[in-house]
Amino acid sequence: MTKVFSALSVSVDGYISGRRPAGADEVGSGLGDAGALFDWYFTGDTPSKVFDGFSLSEPSARVFDSLAARVGATVVGHATYDHSSHFGGSGPHPTAPLFVVSHQPVPELSEAQTQATSVEEAVAGARAAAGGKDVALMGGVLVTEAIKAGLVDEFVLHQVPILLGGGRSFFGELPEHVRLRLVEAVPAPGVTHLHYEILR
């Protein structure tokens, strides 16, 4: 059965991107001062079997490639789409189609990208396009809205040992507690991979 999950790098204080550099525009400013959240992608000696150019530690490569192999479609929010330079007409995953949630027109959509006006519509379309694989979510606001809608099954925090002190939080405000079960914790150089299941 197709599952919906999110796997994002996060600081110990819960941020998935940093503050914008002084004077930077919101669109295109990317990760601000949070580049350290992604060092673990490139500081190991084990190449990813899914993503060209990624060289991780052995435990990180095992976790990362296992997650990447699950993805049949990806859903992102409009801000993530813009900040990622429209993913160059494809998506964050090399083979999975991309669904972009936005109430406004989305510029430069390619044949591999589809607009949806709600997270529910996007996840439904992504499930249908995933070919029996899972649906990956990207973006803090999007993940929070999907949790509110009861659509998320699991998430993975690639927790990096740094306090950013500000930026964009992984999770926004929720109307009630969300109970979790820790499925797996994998320590690795520069990051700990924490895999949680949402309990219903």
N, C-alpha and C positions, 0 to 999 in steps of 0.2 A: 504494500500500500504506500502511495506517495506521501512523504512527510514534508512539512514546511519547517525550515530551520534557518538560523542566522549564525555566522561565524565571523567575528570581527576582533581585531586587535584593540585592546583597551588598557588604559593605565590603571594603576591600583586605585586611584581616586575616581575611576569610572568614565574617563573621557576617551572618545574615539577619534577626535581631532583636536588640534591646538587652537590657541587664540590667533586671530588674524594679525599678521604683521602690521605695525602702525602705517596708516595710509593706504593699506591694500583694499581693493574692491572685494566685496563679498563673493561674487562669481569669479572663479578662476584662482582664488587665493589658496585653494586646496587645503593642505593639512596644517598650514601655519607653522607653529613651532613643535609639531608632534611627529616629526620624521622618525624619532627614536622608537616609535611604536612598531616600526616595520623593519628595523635592522635585522631581526631574526630571519627574515626572508632570504638574506644575502650573505650571512656571516658563517655559514656552515660549509661542509665539504660533500654534501649529498645532494645531487641535482634532483629537482622535482621531475617526476615522470609525466606531469600534466602541464606545467607552466614553464615555458622556456625562460632561461635566465635566472630562475630561482635556485639558490644553492643553500640548503638548510642543514641544520644538525640532523643526525640520523633520527632521533625521536620526533623532531618537528616535521621532518619529511614524511614520516610514517603517518602522523596525524593529518597533516595538510593534504597529502595525496589521497588519503582515505576519504576525507570530506569532499575534495574536488571530484572524485570519481562518482560520488552520489548525485551530483548536480545535473538535472535535466533541463532546467530553466531558471532564470534569475529575475527577481523583481527589485527595482530600485525606485527611490523617490526622485522628483524633479531636481532638487538641489544636488543630490549625489550625481545625477546625470550631467548637470552643468559643470560641477566642480571636477568631474572626471573627463572633461573635454569630449563629452558625448561618446566616450569609449571608442573613439575612432570608427564609429559606424557598426561596432559589434557589441561586445559586452565584457564584463569583468572575467567571465569564464570563456575559454577559447572555443568551445563548441555549443554552449547553451544559448538559446534565444533569450532576448532581453525584453522585459515588460517594464514600462516607465509609468509610474502613477503621477498624474497631474490633472488639475482642473483647467489649466491653461494650455494653449497650443505648445507642442514640444518641437523645437527646431531640429532640423537635420536628421529626422528619423530615417533609418535605412530599412531594407527588407528584413533584416534580422532583429529589428526593434519594433515593438508595438506599444501604443499608448493605451492606458486604461484610466478611467476617471475616479476609481476608488480602489482601495487595497483589496476589497472583496473581489471586484472584477478582475484585477491583475492576477491574484492568486488562482482564481478559477481558470483563467486563460493559461497561466503557467502550468497548472496541473495537467491540463489537456495537452499542452505542448511538450511536456517533460518525458513522454514515452515510457512511463512507468518508473522513472527516476524521481528524485526529490526536487523540491523548489527551495532555492536559496534567496534570502532577503538581505538587502544592504541598506544601511542608513538608520540612524537612531530614531528619528521621527516615524519612519515607516515601520520599524520593528515594534515600536510602542503601539501604534495604531493597529497593527496586526494582532498583537497580544490582546488589546482591548476587544477586538472582534472575535477572539477565540480561535485564531487561525494558526498559531505557532505551536509546534510540537516540541522543539528542542532549540537550544542555542549553545554555542561554544564561545567562551571568552578566552582569547589568546592574551593572557594577562602579562603585561610587561612590567618589570619592577621599576616603575618611575611614577612620581607624583607630578602631574602637569600643572596642577593648581588652577586650571581654567580651560575652557574650550567647549566642545560639543559633547554632551553626555550621551552614553549609549542608550540609556533608558530615560524616557520622560515620565511625567506624573501619571500614575495609574489610579483608577477609582477604588481599587481594593488590593489586598495582598494577593500575590501569585506564589503558590507553593511549588518548590522545585525538588528534584531528586538528582544528586550528583551521580552521573553515570560513570565518569572516568576523570582522573586527574593525572596528567602526564607532565612531569617536570622536564625542562630542556634548557640548554644554555640560552639565557636572555629572555626566557618566556616560560610560563606555565599554562598548559592547555587544559581548561576546565569545561567539561562537557556536562550540560544539565538537560534534564527532561522536565517539561512543565506537567505538573500533576493536576488532574481534573477530577 
